[in-house]
């Protein structure tokens, strides 16, 4: 990830974030097909990398909501779960980076 330092505000936001809660909220969003649960965590304050993964998750969620056919729902559900996994991975990476700095 290079020698870039994580800004203090982003580092504090990442330190305050409980990854177990995030995982539960991502699962809830997938079940409810609504992004409102993760929005409460204000992940956009965790830096551009996490924010971009959050936008990808929200986009996958929107695509899944729009899907009508069984085949398309299965495809979009896979993409949605993958985007949720990517979001969790991004948070874990950034928390590890903050811990090592």
C-alpha positions in Angstrom: 0.0 0.0 0.0 3.0 2.3 -0.1 4.2 4.8 2.5 1.1 7.0 2.7 -0.2 7.8 6.1 -3.8 7.4 7.0 -5.2 10.8 8.1 -6.1 11.1 11.8 -9.9 11.4 11.3 -9.9 8.3 9.1 -7.8 6.4 11.5 -10.1 7.3 14.4 -13.1 6.2 12.4 -11.5 2.9 11.6 -10.4 2.3 15.2 -14.0 2.9 16.4 -15.5 0.5 13.8 -16.4 -3.0 15.1 -15.9 -5.5 12.3 -18.3 -8.0 13.9 -21.1 -5.4 13.9 -20.2 -4.5 10.3 -20.4 -8.1 9.2 -23.8 -8.5 10.9 -25.1 -5.3 9.2 -23.9 -6.4 5.8 -25.8 -9.6 6.2 -28.8 -7.7 7.3 -28.6 -5.4 4.3 -28.5 -8.5 2.0 -31.5 -10.0 3.7 -33.5 -6.8 3.7 -32.2 -5.7 0.3 -31.8 -2.2 1.8 -28.5 -0.4 2.4 -29.8 1.6 5.4 -28.2 -0.7 8.1 -24.6 0.0 7.0 -25.2 3.7 6.5 -25.5 4.1 10.3 -21.8 3.3 10.6 -20.7 6.2 8.4 -18.2 4.1 6.5 -17.6 7.0 4.1 -15.5 8.6 6.9 -13.1 5.7 6.9 -11.3 6.9 3.8 -11.6 6.7 0.0 -10.8 3.0 -0.3 -13.5 1.9 2.1 -15.9 4.5 0.7 -15.4 3.1 -2.8 -16.1 -0.5 -1.6 -19.2 0.8 0.1 -20.4 2.4 -3.1 -19.8 -0.9 -4.9 -21.8 -2.7 -2.3 -24.6 -0.3 -2.6 -24.5 -0.5 -6.4 -24.7 -4.3 -6.2 -27.6 -4.1 -3.8 -29.5 -1.8 -6.1 -28.9 -4.2 -9.0 -30.1 -7.1 -6.9 -33.3 -5.1 -6.0 -34.0 -4.5 -9.7 -33.5 -8.1 -10.8 -36.7 -9.9 -11.6 -36.0 -13.3 -13.1 -34.7 -16.2 -11.0 -31.5 -16.5 -13.0 -30.8 -12.7 -12.8 -31.5 -12.8 -9.0 -29.0 -15.6 -8.6 -26.3 -13.7 -10.5 -26.9 -10.4 -8.7 -27.0 -12.2 -5.3 -23.5 -13.6 -6.0 -22.3 -10.1 -7.0 -23.9 -8.7 -3.9 -22.2 -11.2 -1.6 -18.9 -10.6 -3.3 -19.3 -6.8 -2.9 -20.1 -7.3 0.8 -17.0 -9.5 1.2 -14.9 -6.9 -0.6 -16.2 -4.2 1.8 -15.3 -6.3 4.8 -11.8 -7.0 3.3 -11.3 -3.3 2.7 -12.1 -2.4 6.3 -9.9 -5.2 7.6 -7.0 -4.0 5.4 -7.4 -0.4 6.5 -7.7 -1.4 10.2 -4.5 -3.4 9.9 -2.8 -0.5 8.2 -3.8 1.9 11.0 -2.6 -0.6 13.5 0.9 -0.9 11.9 1.3 2.9 11.5 
